[in-house]
């Protein structure tokens, strides 16, 4: 089964908690803090693998969660790093953020990797907080949460040349003749339900990958028929072989078919409509083909396209067609691909105050304040004091007062809910 789209959840491991401990060794005077740092959490990594050609594995498993780092130990020992989770995907996989639709990775080379979710750093042990004025800190930091979220995977086949055209024009017959690919061939429409790849070997040194794309029909770019699901697979091709049935045996006009398919390509992507295109007049062995070919040739050449007559049934003209397709692919000049975006998280110190939040009077949302809450041990007085200092530096209390908070009201940050009490520095500027 060919699956070319998937939605997955990735969650990196949290960092391990730092350790709070002190040296207690015989004959060692003034044993100081020696709590080690926690280990970094494991990453979730996407890795391109040329042995895969579909995203079907993600039909059965959609959640990928890495392990957290180990806690820090005594004697300044750092905890073990969490094990990474490696997810293998086919070459040509595009990764998008599910919420913003921004493309954040394009995996086109074997072994290419992308860190889809980054493990949190380990919390610092109390040894890291020892100073000349504070020689015995008792608190340690909790591990940083790993990143997590939903991603969308889209597969775009990596082929040099793509066969496009109406159903039953002979695309499958052509690829079966010129390569080892064996698509289903029958006397009815839509026999090809999934893209088919075949390697065309012209000589020991000349070869290319040919893709047979399921037949397009009028309205495909808007979702009509089967071909609209696979238009993305010809976006990477260097050359399009536009196959037209010149026999007219099904009562269709070859010129009208040619124009309709080009309209669908342009409606889907203006860049795709500019792709090099070679018109292939197939079924030249059937009656009326010669007369129709003359009319089609005159029409397409007037529009600047080359045309070649072939017969997939007899094999006539296919060898010359493949050599021409190879030559055109060698002359291809790539247009800029869609840019890989970066999700802008803004200033990490910035935050947002939300009134009337669920199960609290106010909610504070922001990268650094949420990270601080997740990494603070509120059962330790020194850690709580450090939290209050950073809270003051970020000027969150000032913002809450401007939003109208009153003593005794509740404030939620992540899963923590606080009862607000006005601090001694709240009125100081």
C-alpha positions as CSV (number, residue, x, y, z in Angstrom):
1,X,0.0,0.0,0.0
2,X,1.4,3.4,-1.0
3,X,1.0,6.0,1.7
4,X,2.5,9.5,1.0
5,X,1.1,11.6,3.9
6,X,1.3,11.1,7.6
7,X,0.8,13.0,10.9
8,X,3.0,12.1,13.8
9,X,3.5,13.2,17.4
10,X,7.1,13.6,18.6
11,X,8.2,14.3,22.2
12,X,11.9,14.6,23.2
13,X,13.0,13.4,26.6
14,X,13.2,15.8,29.6
15,X,16.6,16.6,31.1
16,X,17.5,14.7,34.2
17,X,17.2,16.6,37.6
18,X,20.4,18.0,39.1
19,X,21.5,16.5,42.4
20,X,21.8,18.3,45.7
21,X,24.5,16.7,47.9
22,X,27.6,17.5,50.0
23,X,30.9,15.8,50.4
24,X,31.2,13.8,53.6
25,X,34.6,12.2,53.5
26,X,36.8,11.3,56.4
27,X,39.8,13.7,56.8
28,X,38.3,16.1,54.2
29,X,37.7,19.5,55.9
30,X,34.8,21.7,55.0
31,X,33.2,19.3,52.5
32,X,31.3,21.4,50.0
33,X,28.5,20.8,47.6
34,X,29.2,18.1,45.0
35,X,25.8,17.4,43.4
36,X,26.2,16.6,39.7
37,X,24.2,17.8,36.7
38,X,21.4,15.8,35.2
39,X,21.8,14.2,31.8
40,X,20.3,15.7,28.6
41,X,17.1,14.1,27.4
42,X,17.0,12.1,24.2
43,X,16.2,13.7,20.8
44,X,13.7,12.5,18.3
45,X,15.5,12.4,14.9
46,X,14.1,11.8,11.4
47,X,16.6,10.0,9.2
48,X,16.3,9.6,5.4
49,X,16.7,6.0,4.3
50,X,16.8,5.0,0.6
51,X,15.5,1.5,1.4
52,X,12.0,3.0,2.1
53,X,9.6,4.3,-0.5
54,X,6.4,4.9,1.4
55,X,5.1,6.3,4.8
56,X,3.0,3.3,5.5
57,X,4.7,2.6,8.8
58,X,3.2,5.7,10.3
59,X,-0.3,4.2,9.8
60,X,0.4,1.9,12.7
61,X,2.6,4.0,14.9
62,X,2.2,7.8,15.3
63,X,3.7,8.7,18.6
64,X,7.5,8.7,19.2
65,X,8.7,9.6,22.7
66,X,12.4,9.7,23.7
67,X,13.7,8.8,27.1
68,X,14.6,11.4,29.7
69,X,18.1,11.9,31.0
70,X,19.2,10.3,34.3
71,X,19.5,12.3,37.5
72,X,22.8,13.8,38.5
73,X,24.8,11.9,41.1
74,X,27.1,12.6,44.0
75,X,30.7,13.5,43.6
76,X,29.8,15.8,40.7
77,X,28.7,12.9,38.5
78,X,26.6,13.9,35.5
79,X,23.6,11.6,34.7
80,X,23.5,9.5,31.6
81,X,22.0,11.1,28.5
82,X,18.6,9.8,27.4
83,X,18.6,7.5,24.4
84,X,17.6,9.2,21.0
85,X,14.7,7.9,19.0
86,X,15.6,7.4,15.3
87,X,12.7,7.5,12.8
88,X,13.5,6.3,9.3
89,X,11.6,8.0,6.5
90,X,11.9,7.7,2.6
91,X,14.0,10.0,0.6
92,X,11.9,13.0,-0.5
93,X,10.1,13.4,2.8
94,X,9.0,17.0,3.5
95,X,8.5,17.8,7.2
96,X,5.9,20.5,8.1
97,X,4.9,22.0,11.5
98,X,1.3,20.8,11.9
99,X,0.1,24.1,13.4
100,X,1.7,26.6,11.1
101,X,2.2,24.5,7.9
102,X,5.8,25.9,7.7
103,X,8.2,23.5,6.0
104,X,11.0,22.9,8.5
105,X,12.9,20.1,6.7
106,X,13.4,18.5,3.3
107,X,15.1,15.1,3.5
108,X,16.5,14.2,0.0
109,X,19.8,12.5,0.7
110,X,20.4,9.1,2.2
111,X,21.4,9.4,5.8
112,X,20.3,13.0,6.1
113,X,19.0,13.8,9.6
114,X,16.7,16.3,11.1
115,X,16.2,16.8,14.9
116,X,12.4,16.9,15.1
117,X,12.2,17.3,18.9
118,X,15.2,18.4,21.0
119,X,15.9,16.8,24.4
120,X,15.9,19.1,27.4
121,X,19.2,19.9,29.1
122,X,19.9,18.4,32.4
123,X,19.3,20.4,35.5
124,X,22.3,21.9,37.3
125,X,23.4,20.3,40.5
126,X,24.0,22.3,43.6
127,X,27.8,22.3,43.0
128,X,27.2,24.7,40.1
129,X,25.6,27.3,42.4
130,X,28.5,27.5,44.9
131,X,30.1,31.0,45.0
132,X,32.6,32.8,47.2
133,X,29.7,34.3,49.2
134,X,27.3,31.3,49.1
135,X,29.4,28.2,49.7
136,X,26.7,25.7,50.6
137,X,23.7,26.1,48.3
138,X,21.1,23.4,49.0
139,X,19.1,23.6,45.9
140,X,19.5,21.9,42.5
141,X,17.7,22.5,39.2
142,X,15.1,20.2,37.7
143,X,15.7,19.0,34.2
144,X,14.5,21.1,31.3
145,X,11.4,19.7,29.4
146,X,12.1,18.4,25.9
147,X,10.3,19.9,23.0
148,X,7.2,18.2,21.6
149,X,4.4,18.6,19.1
150,X,2.7,17.3,16.0
151,X,4.4,17.2,12.6
152,X,3.1,16.4,9.1
153,X,5.1,14.3,6.7
154,X,4.6,14.5,3.0
155,X,6.4,12.3,0.5
156,X,7.5,13.8,-2.9
157,X,9.0,11.1,-5.1
158,X,12.6,11.7,-6.4
159,X,12.3,11.1,-10.1
160,X,14.1,12.7,-13.0
161,X,11.3,12.3,-15.5
162,X,7.6,12.1,-14.9
163,X,4.8,10.7,-17.2
164,X,1.6,12.8,-17.0
165,X,-1.6,12.7,-19.0
166,X,-5.2,11.5,-19.0
167,X,-6.1,8.0,-17.8
168,X,-5.6,5.2,-20.4
169,X,-3.3,7.2,-22.7
170,X,-0.6,4.5,-22.3
171,X,1.7,5.8,-19.5
172,X,1.8,2.5,-17.7
173,X,2.5,0.7,-21.0
174,X,5.4,3.0,-21.7
175,X,7.1,2.6,-18.3
176,X,6.7,-1.2,-18.5
177,X,8.3,-1.2,-21.9
178,X,11.4,0.9,-21.0
179,X,12.1,-0.2,-17.4
180,X,11.6,-3.2,-15.1
181,X,8.5,-1.6,-13.5
182,X,5.4,-3.7,-13.8
183,X,2.3,-1.6,-13.2
184,X,-1.2,-2.9,-13.7
185,X,-2.3,-2.5,-17.4
186,X,-5.9,-3.0,-18.3
187,X,-8.5,-1.6,-20.7
188,X,-10.2,0.7,-18.1
189,X,-9.5,4.0,-16.5
190,X,-7.5,4.4,-13.3
191,X,-5.7,1.1,-13.4
192,X,-2.7,2.9,-11.9
193,X,-3.8,4.0,-8.4
194,X,-0.3,4.8,-7.0
195,X,2.8,6.4,-8.5
196,X,5.2,3.8,-10.1
197,X,8.9,4.3,-10.3
198,X,11.2,2.6,-12.9
199,X,14.9,3.0,-13.7
200,X,15.5,3.5,-17.5
201,X,19.0,2.2,-18.4
202,X,20.1,3.6,-21.8
203,X,23.7,2.4,-21.4
204,X,26.2,1.4,-18.7
205,X,26.7,5.1,-17.9
206,X,23.4,6.7,-18.8
207,X,20.2,6.1,-16.8
208,X,17.5,8.0,-15.1
209,X,14.4,7.4,-12.8
210,X,11.0,7.6,-14.6
211,X,7.8,8.0,-12.6
212,X,4.3,7.1,-13.8
213,X,1.8,9.4,-12.1
214,X,-1.8,8.2,-11.8
215,X,-4.0,9.8,-14.6
216,X,-5.1,13.4,-14.2
217,X,-8.5,14.6,-15.3
218,X,-10.2,18.0,-15.5
219,X,-10.5,19.5,-12.0
220,X,-7.6,17.5,-10.6
221,X,-5.9,20.5,-9.0
222,X,-9.2,21.2,-7.1
223,X,-9.4,17.6,-5.8
224,X,-11.3,15.8,-8.6
225,X,-10.3,12.2,-9.5
226,X,-7.2,10.4,-8.2
227,X,-4.4,12.4,-9.7
228,X,-4.8,15.4,-7.4
229,X,-3.4,13.3,-4.6
230,X,-0.2,12.7,-6.5
231,X,0.5,16.1,-8.2
232,X,3.1,16.8,-5.5
233,X,5.1,13.8,-6.8
234,X,6.0,15.5,-10.1
235,X,7.2,18.7,-8.4
236,X,10.7,17.4,-8.2
237,X,10.9,16.0,-11.7
238,X,13.2,17.7,-14.2
239,X,11.2,16.8,-17.3
240,X,7.6,16.0,-17.9
241,X,6.6,13.6,-20.7
242,X,3.0,14.6,-21.6
243,X,1.4,11.5,-23.0
244,X,-1.5,12.1,-25.4
245,X,-3.7,9.5,-27.1
246,X,-3.6,10.6,-30.7
247,X,-5.8,7.8,-31.9
248,X,-9.0,9.5,-30.6
249,X,-10.4,5.9,-30.0
250,X,-12.2,7.0,-26.9
251,X,-13.9,9.9,-28.6
252,X,-11.6,12.6,-27.0
253,X,-9.8,15.4,-28.9
254,X,-6.0,15.1,-28.4
255,X,-5.6,18.9,-28.5
256,X,-8.3,19.4,-26.0
257,X,-6.8,16.8,-23.7
258,X,-3.4,18.4,-24.0
259,X,-4.7,21.8,-23.0
260,X,-6.8,20.5,-20.1
261,X,-3.8,18.7,-18.5
262,X,-1.6,21.7,-18.8
263,X,-4.3,23.8,-17.2
264,X,-4.4,21.4,-14.2
265,X,-0.6,21.6,-13.9
266,X,-0.7,25.4,-13.9
267,X,-3.6,25.5,-11.4
268,X,-1.6,23.4,-9.0
269,X,1.7,25.2,-9.4
270,X,2.9,27.9,-11.7
271,X,6.4,26.6,-11.3
272,X,5.3,23.1,-12.4
273,X,3.7,24.6,-15.5
274,X,7.1,26.1,-16.4
275,X,8.8,22.7,-16.2
276,X,10.4,21.3,-19.4
277,X,7.8,19.3,-21.3
278,X,8.0,16.9,-24.1
279,X,4.7,15.9,-25.8
280,X,4.5,12.1,-26.5
281,X,1.9,11.2,-29.2
282,X,1.1,7.6,-28.2
283,X,-0.9,4.9,-30.0
284,X,0.5,5.7,-33.4
285,X,-0.3,2.1,-34.5
286,X,-4.0,2.7,-34.4
287,X,-6.2,4.1,-37.3
288,X,-6.7,7.8,-37.6
289,X,-3.5,8.5,-35.6
290,X,-1.5,9.9,-38.5
291,X,-4.1,12.5,-39.3
292,X,-4.5,13.5,-35.6
293,X,-0.8,13.6,-35.2
294,X,-0.3,16.2,-37.9
295,X,-2.9,18.5,-36.3
296,X,-1.5,18.0,-32.8
297,X,2.1,18.5,-34.0
298,X,1.2,21.8,-35.6
299,X,-0.6,23.0,-32.5
300,X,2.0,22.1,-29.9
301,X,5.0,23.3,-31.9
302,X,3.3,26.6,-32.4
303,X,3.2,26.8,-28.5
304,X,7.0,26.0,-28.3
305,X,6.8,22.3,-27.4
306,X,8.6,19.4,-29.0
307,X,6.6,16.3,-29.9
308,X,7.6,12.7,-30.6
309,X,5.4,9.9,-32.1
310,X,5.5,6.5,-30.3
311,X,3.6,3.3,-30.0
312,X,3.7,1.7,-26.5
313,X,2.1,-1.4,-28.0
314,X,4.8,-2.1,-30.6
315,X,7.7,-0.2,-28.9
316,X,8.2,2.0,-31.9
317,X,9.9,5.3,-31.1
318,X,10.3,4.6,-27.4
319,X,14.1,4.2,-27.5
320,X,14.5,7.6,-29.2
321,X,12.0,9.1,-26.7
322,X,14.0,7.9,-23.7
323,X,17.3,9.3,-25.1
324,X,15.5,12.7,-25.7
325,X,14.1,12.7,-22.1
326,X,17.6,11.9,-20.8
327,X,19.2,14.8,-22.8
328,X,16.5,17.2,-21.6
329,X,17.0,16.1,-17.9
330,X,20.7,16.8,-18.3
331,X,19.9,20.4,-19.4
332,X,17.6,21.1,-16.5
333,X,18.3,24.1,-14.4
334,X,16.6,23.9,-11.0
335,X,14.3,26.7,-9.8
336,X,14.5,27.7,-6.1
337,X,12.6,25.2,-3.9
338,X,10.2,26.2,-1.2
339,X,12.3,27.8,1.6
340,X,12.8,25.9,4.7
341,X,11.3,28.0,7.4
342,X,12.1,28.5,11.1
343,X,9.2,28.8,13.5
344,X,9.6,32.2,15.1
345,X,9.1,31.9,18.8
346,X,9.9,35.6,19.4
347,X,11.8,37.0,22.4
348,X,12.1,34.1,24.9
349,X,11.7,36.6,27.8
350,X,8.4,37.9,26.4
351,X,5.1,36.6,28.0
352,X,1.4,37.0,27.7
353,X,-1.2,37.6,30.4
354,X,-4.5,35.9,29.9
355,X,-7.5,36.8,32.1
356,X,-10.2,34.3,33.1
357,X,-8.1,31.3,32.2
358,X,-9.4,27.8,32.9
359,X,-9.2,26.9,36.6
360,X,-7.3,30.1,37.4
361,X,-8.0,33.9,37.4
362,X,-5.0,34.6,35.3
363,X,-2.6,32.6,33.1
364,X,1.0,33.6,32.2
365,X,2.4,32.1,28.9
366,X,5.9,32.6,27.8
367,X,9.0,30.5,26.9
368,X,11.4,31.4,29.7
369,X,8.8,31.7,32.5
370,X,7.3,28.3,31.6
371,X,10.8,26.8,31.4
372,X,11.7,28.4,34.8
373,X,8.5,26.9,36.4
374,X,9.3,23.4,35.0
375,X,12.9,23.5,36.3
376,X,12.3,24.9,39.8
377,X,12.0,22.8,42.9
378,X,9.4,24.8,44.9
379,X,9.9,22.6,48.0
380,X,13.3,24.2,48.4
381,X,13.5,27.7,50.0
382,X,16.7,28.7,48.1
383,X,15.2,27.6,44.8
384,X,12.0,29.5,45.5
385,X,14.0,32.6,46.3
386,X,15.9,32.2,42.9
387,X,12.5,31.9,41.2
388,X,11.3,35.1,42.8
389,X,14.4,37.0,41.6
390,X,13.9,35.9,38.0
391,X,10.2,36.6,38.3
392,X,11.1,40.2,39.3
393,X,13.6,40.5,36.4
394,X,11.0,39.5,33.9
395,X,8.6,42.1,35.4
396,X,5.7,39.6,35.4
397,X,4.3,41.0,38.7
398,X,4.1,44.5,37.2
399,X,2.2,43.1,34.2
400,X,-0.2,41.2,36.5
401,X,-0.9,44.4,38.5
402,X,-1.6,46.3,35.3
403,X,-4.0,43.5,34.3
404,X,-5.9,44.1,37.6
405,X,-4.8,41.2,39.7
406,X,-5.8,41.3,43.4
407,X,-4.3,39.5,46.4
408,X,-5.6,36.0,46.8
409,X,-6.4,35.5,43.1
410,X,-4.8,32.6,41.3
411,X,-2.2,32.6,38.6
412,X,-1.5,29.5,36.4
413,X,1.8,28.8,34.6
414,X,1.9,25.4,32.9
415,X,0.4,23.0,35.4
416,X,1.3,25.1,38.5
417,X,-1.4,27.3,40.1
418,X,-0.2,30.0,42.5
419,X,-2.1,32.2,45.0
420,X,-0.9,35.7,44.4
421,X,0.5,37.7,47.3
422,X,1.9,41.2,46.6
423,X,5.7,41.2,47.0
424,X,7.7,43.8,48.9
425,X,9.2,45.2,45.6
426,X,5.9,45.3,43.6
427,X,5.5,49.1,44.0
428,X,9.2,49.9,43.4
429,X,10.4,50.9,40.0
